Amino acid sequence: MGVGERIGYAQVPIEAHGPTTHRNALVALGVEPDRVYVDEGQFATNRARPGLREAMAARQAGDTLVGARPDRLARARASAIMSTAS
């Protein structure tokens, strides 16, 4: 893995059309398909997001975390700070 890669994350609700659209959007934004992490069927109040944890663990200095929908990365600033501190 090189420095400066894009790591993609998508949170897909149960009622959504599935992760394919989100994956395709991330790939279109320059994320390699094997660098896309997804949480499916997660609710906004559920803080257990293994896909986001994996995405954060996969990043290296210089990498960029790309969200299919940035509002899904963190609903509140405090949540985003806690996620990046892990």
Backbone torsions as a table, in degrees:
resi	resn	phi	psi	omega
1	MET	NA	131.6	-179.2
2	GLY	-96.1	167.2	177.6
3	VAL	-77.5	143.0	176.7
4	GLY	88.2	22.5	177.6
5	GLU	-82.2	161.7	174.1
6	ARG	-101.6	132.8	177.7
7	ILE	-115.4	126.0	-175.6
8	GLY	-101.5	146.2	176.4
9	TYR	-137.8	136.4	176.0
10	ALA	-136.4	136.1	173.0
11	GLN	-112.1	116.8	-173.5
12	VAL	-112.2	115.2	178.3
13	PRO	-66.3	160.1	-179.1
14	ILE	-56.8	-42.0	-174.7
15	GLU	-79.8	-1.3	-178.9
16	ALA	-75.8	173.1	-177.2
17	HIS	-79.4	7.0	179.1
18	GLY	102.9	172.0	-173.1
19	PRO	-79.1	-12.8	-174.3
20	THR	-58.1	-46.1	-179.8
21	THR	-61.4	-41.7	-179.7
22	HIS	-67.1	-43.8	177.7
23	ARG	-59.5	-46.5	-179.9
24	ASN	-61.3	-39.4	178.6
25	ALA	-63.7	-41.2	179.6
26	LEU	-67.4	-40.9	177.4
27	VAL	-62.5	-40.1	177.8
28	ALA	-63.5	-25.0	178.4
29	LEU	-87.6	5.6	175.7
30	GLY	98.3	11.8	177.8
31	VAL	-88.0	130.9	175.6
32	GLU	-66.5	139.9	-176.6
33	PRO	-53.9	-34.0	-179.7
34	ASP	-80.1	0.9	178.5
35	ARG	-110.7	17.6	178.4
36	VAL	-100.5	129.0	179.3
37	TYR	-119.2	137.3	-173.2
38	VAL	-132.8	139.4	167.2
39	ASP	-112.7	121.8	179.4
40	GLU	-107.2	142.5	175.8
41	GLY	67.9	26.6	179.9
42	GLN	-91.0	141.0	176.8
43	PHE	-95.6	153.7	-177.6
44	ALA	-58.3	-30.5	-177.9
45	THR	-85.3	-9.5	-179.3
46	ASN	-85.2	114.7	-179.1
47	ARG	-86.6	-9.4	178.7
48	ALA	-80.8	96.5	-178.7
49	ARG	-123.6	87.9	-176.9
50	PRO	-61.3	-34.6	178.7
51	GLY	-62.6	-41.9	178.2
52	LEU	-67.5	-40.0	177.1
53	ARG	-59.7	-44.0	179.8
54	GLU	-64.7	-41.8	178.7
55	ALA	-61.8	-43.5	-179.4
56	MET	-66.6	-37.4	179.8
57	ALA	-70.4	-27.9	-177.7
58	ALA	-79.0	-16.7	-175.2
59	ARG	-75.9	150.8	175.8
60	GLN	-127.2	169.5	178.9
61	ALA	-54.9	130.0	178.8
62	GLY	94.1	-11.8	178.4
63	ASP	-74.8	158.0	178.9
64	THR	-120.6	127.9	175.2
65	LEU	-86.8	122.5	-177.6
66	VAL	-113.9	128.5	178.8
67	GLY	-104.5	138.1	175.1
68	ALA	-60.0	-39.0	173.1
69	ARG	-135.9	106.5	-176.1
70	PRO	-53.5	-28.8	179.1
71	ASP	-67.6	-14.4	178.1
72	ARG	-84.9	-16.0	178.8
73	LEU	-66.9	-45.0	179.8
74	ALA	-159.3	128.0	178.8
75	ARG	-75.4	-26.0	-179.3
76	ALA	-136.0	153.3	-179.1
77	ARG	-58.4	-39.7	179.5
78	ALA	-61.4	-37.9	178.9
79	SER	-65.1	-40.2	179.5
80	ALA	-65.3	-41.2	179.9
81	ILE	-65.0	-42.0	179.3
82	MET	-64.8	-38.2	-179.1
83	SER	-67.2	-39.3	-177.7
84	THR	-78.3	-20.1	-179.7
85	ALA	-78.1	-17.7	-177.4
86	SER	-69.1	NA	NA
